[in-house]
Amino acid sequence: MIKTLSTFLILMFLTASLPAGAQEKPMTLKECIDLALEGSLLLQTASESVTGAELKVKESQSQVWPQVSLAGSYTRMSLVQELQMSFMGQTFNMKFGLANNYDFRATLAEPLFAWGRIRKSIELSRVGVNMAKDGLTLMRQAVSYQVAPLFYGILFFKESIQVLEDNIKSLDKKAAIMTERYKAGLASSFDASTLQVQVNALQAQKLDFENNIRKLTLAYNTLAGRPAEAPLNPAGALEHNVQPLDRAQLIQASLAQRIEFEQLNNQTRMTELGIELAKTATKPSLAMALTYDYRNGYMPDIEKLTGNFMATLSLNIPLFDGFRAGAQVAEGQSSLRAIQLQRQTLEQNVRMDIDTVLADLKTVELKLDIEKVKIKLAEDALRIAEDRYQKGLLSAQDFIDAQNSLETAKLNTLQLVYSHILGTFNLYRSVGKSIAD
């Protein structure tokens, strides 16, 4: 027991002594997406919908098979009619019923002809499976595209924190130099205080960024069904990659790949089958039933249990249903027109989404070019400011302004790269591209 406890304490000490972030293995975007898909409750719900739709197919197919049933009954009658008859000096009692009545019955029923109703209902349920699978695929895409901004959001704030830390280190060095100069009587306390105030402001901004990382991690853990406190360490860095984009090809790919169009196809087929089923409501149907009856009450020995076989053919010809079938057909045709309008609306929205994302990406790329120039100019200005500050020719506030200009340009660049990455994923989503595979 003591040895086990000692081993446990050693392991706890070694785990606690690991550097920050070493306890969590860095995960790629693909690994984060796979983990989220595995633990997502929304995805599990969609999977159950597929299972339910597949079972609905089996339920529909059960109409093809004969329906077999067994039944039994016992009836006790308190009043039994009897008739007394005299013949050749003898009296006979004739019973017209029994006090104890037993009836055991086995029935086999089979539809012989239903004007295609059974076949159409089976096909209808199969279309329902396709729709459920489309919903599952759409949910997989939705979960995947929720992971991407969380993944790159954490990378964005981590790199932003690094920019702040570099800035803090630079200002700390200048503050230390200024403090020494103040002690030597070569500078006032104003400059030292000004630098320290700026450092404190950057520390506060860093705390906000760290809190944003915690919130993004919590959002991911909730999405992936993980414990709230589970760490997340995305692997990689923010990178700006410009890809050649052709609007016509993107729109064509979207019309071919978007799951929503496949859903509309299945809705169209389901509505058409509903119309066909409604039309069969006024058509005749033929069914057969085979019954074996084992009971008492048969003449001449009504006390004896006797078997009896019966075969039945039943023809049903609907004559008037109160115009219900006609109304159902008209309703289905209206639904078809509505689906066609939905398709046209979706096509318009696809084109608008792609045009919007392309415009946003172009704007971000132009802004990135501007920020790159600003970073170069800010670096040059900071070098000049540092040289003049060292010589006592520049105030602390002017130096801070030069430092802040470079920091702002770097943070703006990171923000634009992050926006470009998200815009690219929005374009993938508009096109219907899967990032889960």
C-alpha positions in Angstrom: 0.0 0.0 0.0 2.9 2.4 0.9 4.7 1.6 -2.3 1.6 2.2 -4.4 1.0 5.6 -2.7 4.6 6.6 -3.2 4.4 5.7 -6.9 1.2 7.8 -7.2 2.8 10.8 -5.5 5.9 10.6 -7.8 3.7 10.5 -10.9 1.7 13.5 -9.6 4.9 15.4 -9.0 6.3 14.7 -12.4 3.0 15.7 -14.1 2.8 18.9 -12.1 6.4 19.7 -13.0 5.8 19.6 -16.7 5.9 22.9 -18.5 2.7 24.6 -19.4 1.1 23.1 -22.6 3.3 19.9 -22.3 0.5 17.9 -20.7 -1.7 18.2 -23.7 -0.5 16.8 -27.0 -0.9 19.4 -29.8 -3.8 18.5 -32.1 -4.2 19.3 -35.8 -7.5 20.7 -37.1 -8.3 17.2 -38.5 -7.8 15.6 -35.1 -9.9 18.3 -33.4 -12.7 17.8 -35.9 -12.6 14.0 -35.5 -12.8 14.3 -31.7 -15.7 16.7 -32.0 -17.6 14.4 -34.4 -17.0 11.5 -32.1 -18.4 13.2 -29.0 -21.0 15.5 -30.4 -24.5 15.0 -29.0 -26.0 16.7 -32.0 -24.4 14.2 -34.3 -25.5 11.3 -32.1 -29.0 12.6 -32.3 -28.8 12.8 -36.1 -27.4 9.2 -36.2 -30.4 8.0 -34.2 -32.7 9.6 -36.8 -31.0 7.6 -39.5 -31.5 4.4 -37.4 -35.2 5.3 -36.9 -35.6 5.9 -40.7 -34.1 2.5 -41.5 -36.4 0.8 -39.0 -39.3 2.6 -40.7 -38.3 0.8 -44.0 -38.6 -2.5 -42.2 -42.0 -1.5 -40.8 -43.2 -0.6 -44.4 -41.8 -3.9 -45.7 -43.9 -5.8 -43.2 -46.9 -5.2 -45.3 -45.6 -7.6 -48.0 -45.5 -10.5 -45.6 -48.6 -12.5 -44.5 -50.0 -11.4 -41.2 -50.5 -14.4 -38.9 -52.4 -14.2 -35.6 -53.7 -16.6 -32.9 -56.7 -15.9 -30.8 -58.6 -17.8 -28.2 -61.8 -17.1 -26.2 -63.9 -18.6 -23.5 -67.5 -17.6 -23.0 -69.8 -18.7 -20.1 -73.5 -18.3 -20.7 -76.0 -18.5 -17.9 -79.0 -18.9 -20.2 -79.0 -21.7 -22.7 -82.0 -22.3 -24.9 -83.3 -25.9 -25.1 -86.2 -27.5 -27.0 -88.0 -30.7 -25.8 -89.4 -33.0 -28.5 -91.4 -36.2 -28.2 -91.1 -38.9 -30.8 -92.5 -42.4 -30.6 -93.0 -42.2 -26.9 -89.5 -40.8 -26.2 -88.6 -37.2 -25.2 -85.5 -35.5 -26.6 -83.8 -32.4 -25.4 -82.3 -30.2 -28.2 -79.8 -27.5 -27.1 -79.4 -24.3 -29.1 -76.3 -23.2 -27.3 -73.7 -24.2 -24.7 -73.0 -22.9 -21.2 -69.2 -23.2 -21.8 -68.1 -22.0 -25.2 -64.4 -22.5 -26.4 -63.0 -20.9 -29.5 -59.4 -21.1 -30.7 -58.5 -19.4 -34.1 -55.5 -19.1 -36.3 -55.6 -16.5 -39.1 -53.4 -15.8 -42.0 -54.1 -12.6 -44.0 -52.4 -11.5 -47.2 -53.0 -8.5 -49.4 -53.1 -9.7 -53.0 -53.5 -6.5 -54.9 -53.4 -2.9 -53.5 -52.9 -0.8 -56.6 -49.2 -0.2 -55.8 -49.8 1.3 -52.3 -47.5 -1.1 -50.5 -44.6 -0.6 -53.0 -45.0 3.2 -52.9 -45.1 3.2 -49.1 -41.8 1.2 -49.0 -40.2 3.5 -51.5 -41.4 6.5 -49.4 -39.7 5.2 -46.3 -36.5 4.6 -48.2 -36.5 8.2 -49.4 -36.9 9.0 -45.7 -33.7 7.1 -45.0 -31.9 9.2 -47.7 -33.2 12.4 -46.1 -32.0 11.3 -42.6 -28.6 10.5 -44.1 -28.5 13.9 -45.7 -29.3 15.5 -42.4 -26.5 13.5 -40.8 -24.1 14.6 -43.4 -25.2 18.2 -43.0 -24.8 18.0 -39.2 -21.3 16.6 -39.7 -20.4 19.6 -41.8 -22.0 22.0 -39.3 -20.0 20.5 -36.4 -16.8 20.5 -38.5 -17.2 24.2 -39.5 -17.9 25.1 -35.8 -14.6 23.6 -34.9 -12.5 25.7 -37.4 -13.1 29.2 -35.9 -12.5 27.8 -32.4 -9.3 26.1 -33.5 -7.9 29.1 -35.3 -9.3 31.5 -32.7 -7.0 29.9 -30.1 -4.0 30.2 -32.5 -4.9 33.8 -33.1 -5.0 34.8 -29.4 -1.8 32.8 -28.7 0.1 34.6 -31.4 -1.4 37.9 -30.3 -0.2 37.2 -26.7 3.3 36.6 -28.1 3.2 40.0 -29.7 2.2 41.6 -26.4 4.9 39.7 -24.5 7.5 40.9 -26.9 6.3 44.4 -26.5 6.2 44.0 -22.7 9.8 42.8 -22.7 11.0 45.7 -24.8 9.2 48.2 -22.5 10.5 46.5 -19.4 14.0 46.9 -20.6 13.4 50.6 -21.3 11.7 51.0 -17.9 14.7 49.5 -16.2 17.0 51.8 -18.0 14.9 54.8 -17.2 14.7 53.8 -13.5 18.5 53.6 -13.4 18.8 57.0 -15.1 16.2 58.4 -12.6 18.2 57.1 -9.6 21.3 58.7 -11.1 19.5 62.0 -11.5 19.6 62.0 -15.2 15.8 61.6 -15.8 12.5 62.4 -14.2 10.2 59.9 -12.7 7.5 60.8 -15.3 9.1 58.8 -18.0 9.6 55.8 -15.8 6.0 55.9 -14.6 4.8 56.4 -18.2 6.6 53.2 -19.3 5.2 51.3 -16.4 1.7 52.4 -17.0 2.0 51.1 -20.6 3.4 47.8 -19.4 0.4 47.4 -17.0 -2.0 48.2 -19.9 -0.4 45.5 -22.0 -0.6 43.0 -19.1 -4.3 43.7 -18.8 -4.8 43.2 -22.5 -2.9 39.9 -22.2 -5.3 38.8 -19.5 -8.2 39.4 -21.8 -6.6 37.4 -24.6 -5.9 34.5 -22.1 -9.5 34.6 -21.0 -10.7 34.5 -24.6 -8.6 31.3 -25.1 -10.3 29.8 -22.1 -13.7 30.6 -23.5 -12.9 29.2 -26.9 -11.6 26.0 -25.2 -14.8 25.8 -23.2 -16.9 26.2 -26.4 -15.0 23.4 -28.1 -15.2 21.1 -25.1 -19.0 21.6 -25.0 -19.3 20.9 -28.7 -17.1 17.8 -28.5 -18.8 16.5 -25.3 -15.5 16.8 -23.3 -15.1 17.9 -19.7 -15.2 21.6 -19.4 -11.7 21.8 -17.9 -10.1 19.6 -20.6 -7.2 21.5 -22.2 -6.9 22.2 -25.9 -3.6 22.8 -27.7 -4.1 23.4 -31.4 -1.1 22.6 -33.5 0.1 25.0 -36.3 0.2 28.7 -36.9 -1.8 31.4 -38.6 -0.8 31.4 -42.3 -2.0 33.5 -45.1 -2.5 31.4 -48.2 -3.9 33.0 -51.3 -5.5 30.5 -53.7 -6.7 31.2 -57.3 -10.5 31.3 -57.2 -12.9 31.2 -60.2 -16.4 32.4 -59.5 -18.1 30.3 -62.2 -16.3 27.1 -61.1 -17.2 27.8 -57.4 -20.9 28.2 -58.3 -21.0 25.1 -60.4 -19.3 23.1 -57.7 -21.8 24.5 -55.1 -24.8 23.5 -57.2 -23.4 20.0 -57.5 -22.1 19.5 -53.9 -24.4 21.3 -51.5 -26.3 18.8 -49.4 -29.3 21.1 -49.4 -29.9 20.5 -53.1 -29.9 16.7 -52.5 -32.4 17.3 -49.6 -34.6 19.2 -52.0 -34.4 16.3 -54.5 -35.5 13.8 -51.8 -38.3 16.2 -50.7 -39.4 16.3 -54.3 -39.4 12.5 -54.6 -41.2 12.1 -51.3 -43.9 14.6 -52.3 -44.4 12.8 -55.7 -44.8 9.5 -53.9 -47.3 11.1 -51.5 -49.3 12.3 -54.6 -49.2 8.8 -56.1 -50.4 7.3 -52.8 -53.2 9.8 -52.6 -54.4 8.8 -56.1 -54.5 5.1 -55.1 -56.9 5.9 -52.2 -59.9 5.6 -54.6 -58.7 2.4 -56.3 -59.9 -1.1 -55.4 -57.9 -3.6 -53.4 -58.0 -7.4 -53.0 -57.1 -9.3 -49.9 -57.1 -13.0 -48.9 -57.6 -14.5 -45.4 -57.2 -18.1 -44.3 -58.6 -19.1 -40.9 -58.6 -22.3 -39.0 -61.3 -22.3 -36.2 -61.2 -24.9 -33.4 -64.3 -24.7 -31.2 -67.4 -26.4 -29.9 -71.0 -25.7 -30.9 -71.1 -27.5 -34.2 -74.0 -29.9 -34.9 -74.7 -32.7 -34.3 -72.4 -33.0 -31.2 -72.2 -29.4 -30.0 -70.2 -30.3 -26.9 -67.3 -31.6 -29.0 -64.4 -29.3 -30.1 -64.3 -29.4 -33.9 -61.9 -27.9 -36.4 -63.1 -25.8 -39.3 -61.1 -24.2 -42.2 -62.3 -21.1 -43.9 -60.9 -19.1 -46.9 -62.0 -15.6 -47.7 -61.4 -13.3 -50.6 -62.4 -9.7 -50.0 -62.6 -6.9 -52.6 -62.8 -3.3 -51.5 -64.0 -0.7 -54.0 -64.0 2.9 -52.6 -66.9 4.9 -54.1 -66.8 8.2 -52.3 -64.3 9.6 -49.8 -65.7 13.1 -49.4 -63.2 14.5 -52.0 -60.3 13.8 -49.6 -58.0 12.1 -52.2 -58.5 15.0 -54.6 -57.6 17.5 -51.9 -54.5 15.5 -51.0 -53.3 15.4 -54.6 -53.8 19.2 -54.9 -51.9 19.7 -51.7 -49.0 17.6 -52.9 -48.8 19.5 -56.2 -48.7 22.8 -54.3 -45.8 21.4 -52.2 -44.0 20.5 -55.4 -44.3 24.1 -56.6 -43.1 25.3 -53.2 -40.0 23.0 -53.4 -39.2 24.3 -56.8 -39.3 27.9 -55.5 -37.1 26.8 -52.6 -34.6 25.5 -55.1 -34.5 28.8 -57.0 -34.1 30.7 -53.7 -31.3 28.4 -52.6 -29.5 28.9 -56.0 -29.8 32.7 -55.6 -28.5 32.5 -52.0 -25.5 30.3 -53.1 -24.5 32.9 -55.7 -24.9 35.7 -53.2 -22.9 33.8 -50.5 -20.0 33.1 -52.9 -20.0 36.7 -54.2 -20.0 38.0 -50.7 -17.2 35.8 -49.5 -15.1 36.5 -52.5 -15.5 40.2 -52.0 -14.6 39.9 -48.3 -11.5 37.8 -49.1 -10.4 40.3 -51.7 -10.8 43.2 -49.2 -8.8 41.3 -46.6 -6.0 40.6 -49.0 -5.8 44.3 -49.9 -5.8 45.2 -46.2 -3.0 42.7 -45.6 -0.9 44.4 -48.2 -1.4 47.7 -46.4 -0.6 46.2 -43.0 2.7 44.7 -44.3 3.7 48.1 -45.5 2.7 49.6 -42.1 4.8 47.0 -40.3 7.8 47.8 -42.4 7.3 51.6 -41.7 6.6 51.0 -38.0 9.8 48.9 -37.6 11.8 51.6 -39.3 10.2 54.3 -37.1 10.8 52.2 -34.0 14.5 51.8 -34.8 14.8 55.6 -35.1 12.8 56.1 -32.0 15.0 53.7 -30.0 18.2 55.5 -31.2 16.8 58.9 -30.3 15.4 57.6 -27.0 18.8 56.2 -26.0 20.4 59.6 -26.7 17.7 61.4 -24.7 16.3 63.1 -27.7 12.8 61.5 -27.5 10.3 61.4 -24.7 9.0 58.1 -23.2 5.5 58.8 -24.6 6.8 59.3 -28.1 8.8 56.0 -27.8 5.6 54.3 -26.5 3.7 55.6 -29.5 6.3 54.2 -31.9 6.2 50.9 -30.0 2.4 50.8 -30.1 2.3 51.5 -33.8 4.3 48.4 -34.5 2.2 46.4 -32.1 -1.0 47.6 -33.6 0.2 46.8 -37.1 1.2 43.2 -36.1 -2.1 42.6 -34.2 -4.1 43.9 -37.2 -2.1 41.6 -39.5 -2.9 38.6 -37.2 -6.6 39.7 -37.2 -6.7 39.9 -41.0 -5.0 36.6 -41.4 -7.5 35.0 -39.0 -10.4 36.7 -40.9 -9.0 35.4 -44.2 -8.8 31.9 -42.9 -12.4 32.1 -41.6 -13.4 33.6 -45.0 -11.8 30.7 -46.8 -13.7 28.2 -44.6 -16.9 30.2 -45.3 -16.2 29.8 -49.0 -15.7 26.0 -48.5 -19.0 25.8 -46.7 -20.8 27.8 -49.4 -19.4 25.4 -52.0 -20.5 22.4 -49.9 -16.9 21.1 -49.4 -16.5 18.7 -46.5 -13.5 19.4 -44.1 -14.4 16.4 -41.9 -12.8 13.8 -44.3 
